[in-house]
Amino acid sequence: MPVFLDVHKVPFSEANLKELCGLPADEFGVRHVNLFYNRDAKICFCLLEGPDIDAIEKHHAKVNIKCEWITEVSLAQPFQIPV
């Protein structure tokens, strides 16, 4: 499954963000791999697994979040995405 990195402002608490990483894939097939959060700027970098950029956009639109950008990335070895 492709992996994507995106960035956007965060309307949620840090506790909500941590909770997202343990959830299964949503109805768009998108799953949070990891989140990187800057508290002061309230900006989040999401590392997501999903079928395509369209699914990533729908995943965010569902909670009224507009990404500044989304890009497909590759993970360097030896890192593995847990299944």
Secondary structure, 3 states (H helix, E strand, C coil): CCEEEEEEECCCCHHHHHHHCCCCCCCCCCEEEEEEEECCCCEEEEEEECCCHHHHHHHHHCCCCCCCEEEEECCCCCCCCCC
